[in-house]
Amino acid sequence: MPVNVILGLQRGDEGKGRFVDMLSHEHDIVARFNGGNNAGHTVVLPDERELALHLVPSGIAHEHATNVIGNGTLVNPVKLLDEIDNITSKDIEVSERNLKISSYAHLILPHHISKDEIREAGDRQQGSTKSGIAQVSSDKSLRIGARAEIINHDPDGLLQMVYAGLYSQRKIRASLDLPPINECEVAEDYVAAAKKIGSYISDTVLFMNQELARGKRVLAEGAQAFLLDIDHGMYPYTTSSSTTAGGVCTGLGVSPTYVEHITGIAKGVQSHVGGGPFVTEIHDQDMLHRLHGDMTTVDAEKGTTTGRVRRLGFLDIPQIKRAQMINGGSGSQDMALSKLDWVQRFGDDIPVCVAYELHGRTLDIAPGASYELEQARPIYELMPAWSEDIQGIRDFNDLPANAQQYVTFIEEQTNIPIRMIGVGPNRDQVIIR
């Protein structure tokens, strides 16, 4: 009766969606427990159809699976409808049978998005996706937000809430030269969209616990990643929800006793969108050009949600160790390594950060404070590269010797086994050990 967890160990964009999609066939329920439509997971199906998912869990292409948007997720009904339309346009079913939305999930309202735009237009900007995530999270904590249950029980109250929220921002939008909003029209359109998702809304906490009691298996899908966690990430350069294993139980309403196994995803070329300290960031433009390569491919390093080109860096073992420490010990955790096929783009030698130097001290585990990360300097160990194309390899023993050495080196450094290795963006381009 387990809950198995997939989450990111780095800065996001590790390829969590493809591993969730791959493992969905072993689970009955795939459940999203945090974040909002500011996150993005890309899934490449066997026939090479691409799904860009933001709220819908990455198990949606599996006919047997029930997909749950948990209470820890922040839901924008307008964006969710667009996403559902995009999925169904690719002949994939989305119905009340295979998609459920928690009645306790908080709604991202239009004035949350407007308030995000206002902040980003001023001197307090944070490089936000302007999705209203911080603003709805703030209202949630202030207990003045709206949960999905309002859609079916008080749509008129929702209409008034949206109108009043937007109207209150009219003057400040004008002072910042932001385009005016027709509050009545936006409020009416929003509520009309919200009503269309009303049939998906239910008590998913009760549903999941009943299904777990019947022996069903749940795959919990995390959005964003460790360094973006509101409590343990590089605050204030974080998101507004829990991205770690602790967020699973609160974000889905299941007991910790159900959590059986945690798989942390890391990629050989780590990346980041937005601001914040990046100890192993690459600034060499020639190397960045070589790493990025063809920016039109499905695995190009640009945000699924924003389209922004990602900052790139070398693999950071001290940071992964901190993520593993907080997400679970070696007995309950393994790793998946993505983009091994990209690692050889570094050149003849592959730098791996094995420790930090901070004020004359050597740190094996990364500090938690942003100001310390900004002052830390990476200590690298060089690994030999390989030249062979590995995208067609499915057995670890068939990898070039230097590629095998690279993987085992990471295992030795972290004391965590690597069970899955991504060698390409497609569902079948994975080595399972």
Secondary structure as GFF3:
##gff-version 3
##sequence-region A 1 433
A	DSSP	beta_strand	3	8	.	.	.	ID=ss1
A	DSSP	alpha_helix	16	23	.	.	.	ID=ss2
A	DSSP	three_ten_helix	24	26	.	.	.	ID=ss3
A	DSSP	beta_strand	29	32	.	.	.	ID=ss4
A	DSSP	beta_strand	41	44	.	.	.	ID=ss5
A	DSSP	beta_strand	50	53	.	.	.	ID=ss6
A	DSSP	beta_strand	66	69	.	.	.	ID=ss7
A	DSSP	beta_strand	74	75	.	.	.	ID=ss8
A	DSSP	alpha_helix	77	88	.	.	.	ID=ss9
A	DSSP	beta_strand	99	102	.	.	.	ID=ss10
A	DSSP	beta_strand	106	107	.	.	.	ID=ss11
A	DSSP	alpha_helix	110	121	.	.	.	ID=ss12
A	DSSP	alpha_helix	133	142	.	.	.	ID=ss13
A	DSSP	alpha_helix	149	153	.	.	.	ID=ss14
A	DSSP	alpha_helix	155	167	.	.	.	ID=ss15
A	DSSP	alpha_helix	170	175	.	.	.	ID=ss16
A	DSSP	alpha_helix	183	196	.	.	.	ID=ss17
A	DSSP	three_ten_helix	198	200	.	.	.	ID=ss18
A	DSSP	beta_strand	201	202	.	.	.	ID=ss19
A	DSSP	alpha_helix	204	213	.	.	.	ID=ss20
A	DSSP	beta_strand	218	221	.	.	.	ID=ss21
A	DSSP	three_ten_helix	226	228	.	.	.	ID=ss22
A	DSSP	alpha_helix	246	252	.	.	.	ID=ss23
A	DSSP	three_ten_helix	256	258	.	.	.	ID=ss24
A	DSSP	beta_strand	259	267	.	.	.	ID=ss25
A	DSSP	beta_strand	270	272	.	.	.	ID=ss26
A	DSSP	alpha_helix	285	292	.	.	.	ID=ss27
A	DSSP	beta_strand	311	313	.	.	.	ID=ss28
A	DSSP	beta_strand	315	316	.	.	.	ID=ss29
A	DSSP	alpha_helix	317	327	.	.	.	ID=ss30
A	DSSP	beta_strand	333	338	.	.	.	ID=ss31
A	DSSP	alpha_helix	340	343	.	.	.	ID=ss32
A	DSSP	three_ten_helix	344	346	.	.	.	ID=ss33
A	DSSP	beta_strand	349	358	.	.	.	ID=ss34
A	DSSP	beta_strand	361	363	.	.	.	ID=ss35
A	DSSP	alpha_helix	370	375	.	.	.	ID=ss36
A	DSSP	beta_strand	377	384	.	.	.	ID=ss37
A	DSSP	three_ten_helix	396	398	.	.	.	ID=ss38
A	DSSP	alpha_helix	401	414	.	.	.	ID=ss39
A	DSSP	beta_strand	418	422	.	.	.	ID=ss40
A	DSSP	beta_strand	430	432	.	.	.	ID=ss41
###
